[in-house]
Amino acid sequence: MAQKNSTLTPKRKSILWNYQENGNVEVIAIKSKEQKQINEFYNDEISCLDSSQAEDVSVNFNNTATRIWEQCDGINTIDDIFNSLSKEFDVKTNDLINDLDEFLRYCACVDIIDVNWKSLE
């Protein structure tokens, strides 16, 4: 992947998550006033949660998003996650880069992943 942030090790922030019956993850995103302001900033760029929604919002991930979520443990780099996904899913490299980037930006926007985390290991 070799992008400037590819050595970051994204870390899940939300402790409120579980596996659904279909094996995909459901996360509870807690929306504070600060997140609502961030949402307004990102509105044109990325689809964040509506700022009029309640404080706690359930976010349901598809299979790909679930695999990314599972790997955001604060140890795997973005490159590691990309390489793992590219082996698991038959997707064009640019599409996968865009999907991974969009997912991480969305999760940062709703404050459930610290994308800028850098592991000490």
MDAnalysis code that builds the backbone (N, CA, C; Angstrom):
import MDAnalysis as mda
import numpy as np

u = mda.Universe.empty(363, n_residues=121, atom_resindex=np.repeat(np.arange(121), 3), trajectory=True)
u.add_TopologyAttr("name", ["N", "CA", "C"] * 121)
u.add_TopologyAttr("resid", np.arange(1, 122))
u.add_TopologyAttr("resname", ["MET", "ALA", "GLN", "LYS", "ASN", "SER", "THR", "LEU", "THR", "PRO", "LYS", "ARG", "LYS", "SER", "ILE", "LEU", "TRP", "ASN", "TYR", "GLN", "GLU", "ASN", "GLY", "ASN", "VAL", "GLU", "VAL", "ILE", "ALA", "ILE", "LYS", "SER", "LYS", "GLU", "GLN", "LYS", "GLN", "ILE", "ASN", "GLU", "PHE", "TYR", "ASN", "ASP", "GLU", "ILE", "SER", "CYS", "LEU", "ASP", "SER", "SER", "GLN", "ALA", "GLU", "ASP", "VAL", "SER", "VAL", "ASN", "PHE", "ASN", "ASN", "THR", "ALA", "THR", "ARG", "ILE", "TRP", "GLU", "GLN", "CYS", "ASP", "GLY", "ILE", "ASN", "THR", "ILE", "ASP", "ASP", "ILE", "PHE", "ASN", "SER", "LEU", "SER", "LYS", "GLU", "PHE", "ASP", "VAL", "LYS", "THR", "ASN", "ASP", "LEU", "ILE", "ASN", "ASP", "LEU", "ASP", "GLU", "PHE", "LEU", "ARG", "TYR", "CYS", "ALA", "CYS", "VAL", "ASP", "ILE", "ILE", "ASP", "VAL", "ASN", "TRP", "LYS", "SER", "LEU", "GLU"])
u.atoms.positions = np.array([
    [0.843, -1.187, 0.000],
    [0.000, 0.000, 0.000],
    [0.884, 1.245, 0.000],
    [1.899, 1.278, 0.829],
    [2.952, 2.294, 0.835],
    [2.456, 3.740, 0.777],
    [1.534, 4.092, 1.643],
    [1.122, 5.482, 1.786],
    [1.753, 6.025, 3.052],
    [1.763, 7.348, 3.205],
    [2.463, 7.959, 4.328],
    [1.933, 7.507, 5.683],
    [0.669, 7.149, 5.797],
    [0.096, 6.718, 7.069],
    [-0.009, 5.206, 7.204],
    [0.617, 4.476, 6.300],
    [0.439, 3.029, 6.276],
    [1.092, 2.315, 7.448],
    [1.946, 3.004, 8.220],
    [2.567, 2.371, 9.384],
    [1.799, 2.648, 10.675],
    [0.728, 3.431, 10.587],
    [-0.117, 3.646, 11.754],
    [-0.799, 2.340, 12.118],
    [-1.132, 2.186, 13.384],
    [-1.756, 0.961, 13.870],
    [-3.122, 1.298, 14.482],
    [-4.163, 1.414, 13.651],
    [-5.491, 1.817, 14.139],
    [-5.957, 0.952, 15.307],
    [-6.616, 1.600, 16.258],
    [-7.059, 0.909, 17.464],
    [-8.541, 1.203, 17.712],
    [-9.287, 0.129, 17.964],
    [-10.703, 0.279, 18.294],
    [-10.845, 1.081, 19.581],
    [-11.785, 2.017, 19.585],
    [-12.052, 2.815, 20.775],
    [-13.313, 2.339, 21.482],
    [-14.275, 1.905, 20.726],
    [-15.558, 1.513, 21.306],
    [-15.438, 0.142, 21.966],
    [-15.869, 0.087, 23.224],
    [-15.899, -1.208, 23.902],
    [-17.265, -1.848, 23.764],
    [-18.180, -1.117, 23.146],
    [-19.546, -1.604, 22.996],
    [-19.750, -2.171, 21.596],
    [-19.375, -3.441, 21.423],
    [-19.569, -4.086, 20.132],
    [-19.767, -5.576, 20.340],
    [-20.435, -6.197, 19.370],
    [-20.687, -7.632, 19.447],
    [-20.892, -8.195, 18.046],
    [-20.829, -9.514, 17.967],
    [-21.084, -10.200, 16.701],
    [-22.571, -10.479, 16.574],
    [-23.122, -10.192, 15.395],
    [-24.518, -10.504, 15.103],
    [-24.619, -11.961, 14.667],
    [-25.818, -12.439, 14.483],
    [-26.034, -13.831, 14.066],
    [-25.349, -14.156, 12.748],
    [-25.247, -13.164, 11.838],
    [-24.633, -13.409, 10.528],
    [-23.103, -13.351, 10.581],
    [-22.542, -13.129, 11.769],
    [-21.093, -13.101, 11.920],
    [-20.478, -11.722, 11.762],
    [-21.274, -10.747, 11.370],
    [-20.776, -9.387, 11.213],
    [-20.884, -8.630, 12.537],
    [-20.135, -7.550, 12.625],
    [-20.043, -6.774, 13.856],
    [-21.075, -5.655, 13.894],
    [-21.607, -5.423, 15.086],
    [-22.440, -4.262, 15.375],
    [-21.702, -3.465, 16.446],
    [-21.524, -2.165, 16.217],
    [-20.812, -1.294, 17.149],
    [-21.760, -0.202, 17.606],
    [-21.675, 0.148, 18.870],
    [-22.436, 1.281, 19.389],
    [-21.507, 2.487, 19.364],
    [-21.866, 3.474, 18.549],
    [-21.096, 4.709, 18.446],
    [-21.748, 5.748, 19.343],
    [-20.988, 6.272, 20.285],
    [-21.511, 7.274, 21.199],
    [-21.225, 8.646, 20.609],
    [-22.267, 9.388, 20.331],
    [-22.125, 10.680, 19.668],
    [-22.259, 11.805, 20.681],
    [-21.168, 12.487, 20.939],
    [-21.197, 13.654, 21.804],
    [-21.389, 14.896, 20.942],
    [-21.485, 16.044, 21.563],
    [-21.624, 17.284, 20.805],
    [-20.417, 17.500, 19.899],
    [-19.224, 17.083, 20.360],
    [-18.016, 17.245, 19.557],
    [-18.112, 16.424, 18.268],
    [-18.608, 15.190, 18.378],
    [-18.760, 14.367, 17.187],
    [-19.793, 14.957, 16.234],
    [-20.824, 15.577, 16.784],
    [-21.833, 16.209, 15.940],
    [-21.219, 17.351, 15.143],
    [-20.317, 18.102, 15.760],
    [-19.636, 19.179, 15.047],
    [-18.711, 18.612, 13.971],
    [-18.009, 17.527, 14.283],
    [-17.145, 16.879, 13.301],
    [-17.980, 16.398, 12.124],
    [-19.170, 15.862, 12.418],
    [-20.058, 15.375, 11.370],
    [-20.373, 16.474, 10.370],
    [-20.635, 17.671, 10.854],
    [-20.945, 18.777, 9.954],
    [-19.761, 19.085, 9.053],
    [-18.545, 18.972, 9.567],
    [-17.340, 19.231, 8.789],
    [-17.176, 18.193, 7.670],
    [-17.442, 16.919, 7.967],
    [-17.229, 15.850, 7.013],
    [-18.418, 15.578, 6.105],
    [-19.536, 16.254, 6.323],
    [-20.767, 15.929, 5.616],
    [-20.601, 15.764, 4.110],
    [-19.882, 16.652, 3.443],
    [-19.722, 16.552, 1.999],
    [-18.696, 15.511, 1.603],
    [-17.788, 15.224, 2.492],
    [-16.661, 14.372, 2.163],
    [-16.925, 12.895, 2.446],
    [-17.613, 12.628, 3.530],
    [-17.832, 11.240, 3.947],
    [-19.184, 11.165, 4.651],
    [-19.884, 10.082, 4.472],
    [-21.221, 10.022, 5.059],
    [-21.131, 9.584, 6.512],
    [-21.186, 10.542, 7.400],
    [-21.178, 10.269, 8.831],
    [-22.613, 10.183, 9.319],
    [-22.740, 9.932, 10.579],
    [-24.067, 9.844, 11.146],
    [-24.718, 11.214, 11.183],
    [-26.002, 11.249, 11.024],
    [-26.763, 12.491, 11.049],
    [-26.628, 13.134, 12.426],
    [-26.296, 14.408, 12.442],
    [-26.060, 15.082, 13.721],
    [-27.314, 15.229, 14.564],
    [-28.471, 14.964, 13.999],
    [-29.706, 15.064, 14.777],
    [-30.019, 13.756, 15.501],
    [-29.226, 12.714, 15.259],
    [-29.501, 11.427, 15.879],
    [-29.153, 11.427, 17.365],
    [-29.632, 10.415, 18.047],
    [-29.404, 10.283, 19.484],
    [-27.921, 10.112, 19.791],
    [-27.596, 10.201, 21.065],
    [-26.202, 10.086, 21.487],
    [-25.607, 8.728, 21.106],
    [-26.307, 7.653, 21.351],
    [-25.802, 6.320, 21.047],
    [-26.419, 5.828, 19.747],
    [-25.576, 5.410, 18.819],
    [-26.053, 4.975, 17.515],
    [-25.439, 3.614, 17.204],
    [-26.260, 2.703, 16.739],
    [-25.791, 1.380, 16.361],
    [-25.289, 1.409, 14.915],
    [-24.074, 0.915, 14.705],
    [-23.484, 0.855, 13.372],
    [-23.288, -0.614, 13.029],
    [-23.904, -1.063, 11.949],
    [-23.782, -2.455, 11.524],
    [-22.821, -2.552, 10.355],
    [-21.810, -3.412, 10.490],
    [-20.799, -3.567, 9.452],
    [-21.114, -4.742, 8.544],
    [-20.672, -4.637, 7.284],
    [-20.748, -5.783, 6.383],
    [-19.518, -6.666, 6.639],
    [-19.356, -7.706, 5.849],
    [-18.282, -8.667, 6.047],
    [-16.897, -8.020, 5.952],
    [-16.687, -7.180, 4.947],
    [-15.388, -6.531, 4.767],
    [-15.088, -5.599, 5.936],
    [-16.062, -4.788, 6.310],
    [-15.878, -3.863, 7.424],
    [-15.614, -4.620, 8.727],
    [-16.279, -5.753, 8.908],
    [-16.047, -6.584, 10.088],
    [-14.600, -7.059, 10.134],
    [-14.073, -7.500, 8.996],
    [-12.675, -7.973, 8.947],
    [-11.706, -6.839, 9.269],
    [-11.994, -5.632, 8.792],
    [-11.128, -4.496, 9.110],
    [-11.217, -4.207, 10.607],
    [-12.438, -4.149, 11.137],
    [-12.660, -3.871, 12.560],
    [-11.873, -4.841, 13.434],
    [-11.942, -6.122, 13.106],
    [-11.264, -7.136, 13.898],
    [-9.752, -6.916, 13.938],
    [-9.215, -6.363, 12.875],
    [-7.766, -6.184, 12.785],
    [-7.282, -4.850, 13.355],
    [-8.187, -3.963, 13.708],
    [-7.818, -2.672, 14.288],
    [-7.585, -2.849, 15.783],
    [-6.491, -3.519, 16.104],
    [-6.190, -3.862, 17.486],
    [-5.074, -3.018, 18.090],
    [-4.594, -2.026, 17.349],
    [-3.513, -1.194, 17.841],
    [-2.143, -1.793, 17.586],
    [-2.104, -2.971, 16.979],
    [-0.833, -3.634, 16.658],
    [-0.660, -3.764, 15.154],
    [-1.717, -4.188, 14.447],
    [-1.658, -4.307, 12.989],
    [-1.542, -2.928, 12.351],
    [-0.615, -2.782, 11.417],
    [-0.505, -1.531, 10.679],
    [-1.575, -1.496, 9.595],
    [-1.775, -0.332, 9.028],
    [-2.709, -0.215, 7.911],
    [-2.227, -1.091, 6.755],
    [-0.905, -1.163, 6.552],
    [-0.357, -2.077, 5.535],
    [-0.707, -3.521, 5.840],
    [-0.585, -3.933, 7.106],
    [-0.935, -5.302, 7.494],
    [-2.394, -5.593, 7.173],
    [-3.256, -4.661, 7.521],
    [-4.694, -4.833, 7.275],
    [-4.962, -4.930, 5.780],
    [-4.342, -4.037, 5.005],
    [-4.504, -4.060, 3.551],
    [-4.048, -5.405, 2.978],
    [-2.875, -5.875, 3.391],
    [-2.345, -7.137, 2.872],
    [-3.237, -8.318, 3.226],
    [-3.765, -8.326, 4.433],
    [-4.669, -9.385, 4.855],
    [-5.948, -9.385, 4.027],
    [-6.516, -8.205, 3.817],
    [-7.749, -8.102, 3.033],
    [-7.524, -8.478, 1.576],
    [-6.372, -8.096, 1.037],
    [-6.110, -8.398, -0.372],
    [-5.976, -9.899, -0.604],
    [-5.550, -10.635, 0.420],
    [-5.474, -12.105, 0.311],
    [-6.851, -12.738, 0.463],
    [-7.697, -12.109, 1.269],
    [-9.002, -12.684, 1.582],
    [-10.084, -12.355, 0.558],
    [-10.022, -11.148, -0.019],
    [-11.064, -10.704, -0.931],
    [-10.493, -10.463, -2.323],
    [-11.263, -10.827, -3.324],
    [-10.860, -10.623, -4.715],
    [-11.338, -9.246, -5.167],
    [-10.508, -8.224, -4.874],
    [-10.864, -6.842, -5.149],
    [-9.655, -6.159, -5.781],
    [-9.922, -5.222, -6.687],
    [-8.837, -4.458, -7.290],
    [-8.113, -3.659, -6.211],
    [-6.807, -3.507, -6.371],
    [-5.982, -2.817, -5.379],
    [-6.496, -1.425, -5.069],
    [-6.777, -0.624, -6.092],
    [-7.258, 0.743, -5.859],
    [-8.604, 0.765, -5.145],
    [-9.481, -0.173, -5.484],
    [-10.778, -0.251, -4.809],
    [-10.597, -0.588, -3.331],
    [-9.689, -1.510, -3.044],
    [-9.434, -1.904, -1.671],
    [-8.813, -0.756, -0.875],
    [-7.877, -0.049, -1.479],
    [-7.270, 1.116, -0.826],
    [-8.347, 2.143, -0.495],
    [-9.217, 2.423, -1.454],
    [-10.290, 3.399, -1.238],
    [-11.275, 2.937, -0.167],
    [-11.650, 1.655, -0.213],
    [-12.585, 1.117, 0.772],
    [-11.995, 1.171, 2.181],
    [-10.733, 0.791, 2.320],
    [-10.073, 0.803, 3.615],
    [-9.959, 2.231, 4.141],
    [-9.559, 3.137, 3.270],
    [-9.433, 4.537, 3.652],
    [-10.784, 5.108, 4.076],
    [-11.824, 4.854, 3.298],
    [-13.154, 5.371, 3.615],
    [-13.667, 4.797, 4.933],
    [-13.457, 3.502, 5.141],
    [-13.902, 2.877, 6.380],
    [-13.203, 3.496, 7.586],
    [-11.890, 3.656, 7.502],
    [-11.136, 4.219, 8.622],
    [-11.533, 5.668, 8.883],
    [-11.772, 6.429, 7.832],
    [-12.206, 7.821, 7.997],
    [-13.590, 7.876, 8.633],
    [-14.478, 6.992, 8.201],
    [-15.820, 6.938, 8.784],
    [-15.734, 6.606, 10.271],
    [-14.955, 5.590, 10.609],
    [-14.833, 5.174, 12.009],
    [-14.200, 6.261, 12.863],
    [-13.258, 6.997, 12.290],
    [-12.675, 8.133, 13.013],
    [-13.724, 9.222, 13.203],
    [-14.545, 9.419, 12.195],
    [-15.584, 10.452, 12.235],
    [-16.609, 10.174, 13.327],
    [-16.994, 8.928, 13.486],
    [-17.978, 8.580, 14.519],
    [-17.297, 8.167, 15.818],
    [-15.963, 8.312, 15.848],
    [-15.165, 8.137, 17.060],
    [-15.202, 6.728, 17.632],
    [-15.066, 5.729, 16.764],
    [-15.009, 4.353, 17.261],
    [-13.654, 3.696, 16.981],
    [-12.810, 4.355, 16.190],
    [-11.444, 3.885, 15.956],
    [-10.515, 5.088, 16.011],
    [-9.386, 4.908, 16.698],
    [-8.335, 5.918, 16.690],
    [-7.396, 5.547, 15.549],
    [-7.580, 6.190, 14.404],
    [-6.805, 5.866, 13.207],
    [-5.351, 6.282, 13.364],
    [-5.082, 7.336, 14.100],
    [-3.724, 7.864, 14.228],
    [-2.922, 7.207, 15.345],
    [-3.422, 6.093, 15.869],
    [-2.728, 5.364, 16.912],
    [-1.416, 4.837, 16.352],
    [-0.380, 4.889, 17.149],
    [0.920, 4.341, 16.746],
    [1.392, 3.421, 17.854],
    [1.440, 2.135, 17.580],
    [1.852, 1.143, 18.571],
    [3.303, 1.372, 18.975],
    [3.604, 1.082, 20.223],
    [4.977, 1.188, 20.708],
    [5.809, -0.025, 20.326],
    [5.152, -1.094, 19.866],
    [5.870, -2.306, 19.481],
    [6.582, -2.148, 18.175],
])
